[in-house]
Amino acid sequence: MSLSRQEDTGDFVVLQNAAGAPVVAFQRVDDFRAPRWTDSARPQQMHIDVMVADLDTAEPQVLALGATLLDGSDKPIGYRVYEDPVGHPFCLITPEGA
């Protein structure tokens, strides 16, 4: 799926699909505190699963973009857990893990 910006105010961004329908929105938070993996005092604020064809191909790509493989992600077949550069956890998943 290809997404483009439907709205961008600097504090709020909405991405749309090819048909022009909003798909996902992001909002800036002034007092942002990055989440910490498995810390209930600093819980995740979102979680995205990204479907990929092959984990071993996709992993170097997300690592090159600044992601970190999280402790406790034992690289099972079907999914792996990462955090983005700000600390939000996300998963790469394959059809076997869905």
Backbone hydrogen bonds, N-H to C=O, Kabsch-Sander energy under -0.5 kcal/mol:
donor,donor_aa,acceptor,acceptor_aa,energy
4,S,16,Q,-2.1
6,Q,14,V,-3.5
7,E,14,V,-1.5
9,T,12,F,-2.7
13,V,26,F,-2.6
14,V,7,E,-2.3
15,L,24,V,-3.1
16,Q,4,S,-3.4
17,N,21,A,-2.2
20,G,17,N,-2.0
23,V,15,L,-3.2
24,V,15,L,-1.2
26,F,13,V,-2.8
28,R,11,D,-3.0
32,F,29,V,-1.1
36,R,42,R,-2.7
39,D,36,R,-2.4
40,S,38,T,-0.7
42,R,39,D,-1.5
48,I,89,P,-0.6
50,V,48,I,-0.5
50,V,91,C,-3.1
51,M,49,D,-0.6
52,V,93,I,-3.1
57,T,54,D,-0.6
58,A,54,D,-2.3
59,E,55,L,-2.8
61,Q,57,T,-0.6
62,V,58,A,-2.1
63,L,59,E,-2.4
64,A,60,P,-2.0
65,L,61,Q,-1.0
66,G,63,L,-1.4
67,A,62,V,-2.5
68,T,83,E,-1.9
70,L,81,V,-2.2
73,S,70,L,-1.8
74,D,72,G,-1.1
79,Y,76,P,-1.1
80,R,92,L,-1.8
82,Y,90,F,-3.3
83,E,68,T,-1.8
84,D,88,H,-2.5
87,G,84,D,-1.6
90,F,82,Y,-2.5
91,C,48,I,-2.2
92,L,80,R,-2.2
93,I,50,V,-2.7
93,I,91,C,-0.5
94,T,78,G,-2.3
97,G,94,T,-1.7
98,A,94,T,-1.0
